[in-house]
Amino acid sequence: MKTSTRGAAGAFVRPEFRRLSAYSLHRVACRYRLDQNEAPWDLPRALKREALARLAERTWAHYPDFHAERLRRLLGERNAWPSAGVLVGNGSGELLTTVLEGVVRPGREVLACEPCFALYETFVHRAAGVPRFLEPLPDLALQTDELQAEIERDPRRPVILCTPNNPTGAAADPATIDRLLTALEAPLLLDNAYGEFCRHDYRPLLRRHSNLIVFRTLSKAWSLGGIRLGYLLADPELVAELIKVKLPYNVGHAAAVIGEVALEHADRLLPRIAVVRARREQWAAMLREFGFEVFDSEANFLLARHPLCIGIREALAGRGILVRDVSGYPGLADCMRIGIGGGAALRAARRALAGMGGKP
């Protein structure tokens, strides 16, 4: 007689996944959502109307094309890179997973730096790889010297490097990335989701190194977080092989059309980047006034440390201002991550902090 397995269904999942915590974010009503690194402004209504009109002309009963070819072409033009070296996906996270599944040998290590985006470990396990994530430095700078040493010890391991880094905002300069790529005999997956807010541009390195893959997104600077649209830039020969790993039809009509409209109207959207950069400095100065240790950031968020972090975060939430708790990340005790909100959010945060008995 067959023994019942009722109640043991979770055991069907591989043990390395069962050991992980689910990636989640508790959604609560708020006035200022500064916990997800989103753009402080929505896509302009005129562009929404244009996208909806185009979408209405598509035949929804038909599948989209395999690889969003027109979007690939527009992204190639925007990044001065051949469209054959562009892939688009349902967010850059999907593409990171695709690449790891394509390049990681089962049981082989993948290098990365802590603290990092919480899903990297899941991505590596999905590719049947073994995460080797380097311990954080006291100043939370990217561990590029330590990575160099690891690469010299075994240059055949793929590397994931987020720069600017989430959640710290730290960034490596292109000369350092160039040295890592020269020593590496495997792909460097450079997560550049916050690249538009950074003073460093890594894309010129693509012409020197066929092992560089740059991942970017339209979620942040392009105000399309709700559309889920990311892309990668890499050597066309490598992309031709990765297309075999990527699922077809992974970008539907809606995301493709909205992305096309945004790229065609870049002049309406990209000037906002300078505003976010300027506001970043205003937020940093304000937080320091209230006794926070604020780390230098090249992204659209700030990492801030305060001994009363938990109480401050809860008090801000009580005033309708959500920030991200990152105090459980390696090296980030007493830290919160704060997305760069608009002027109204800045003023509200200042009033809230002052109401807690702060200095100013």
Summary of the structure (lengths in Angstrom):
residues: 360
radius of gyration: 21.3
end to end distance: 74.6
largest distance: 74.6
contacts: 1136
relative contact order: 0.16
helix: 41%
strand: 14%
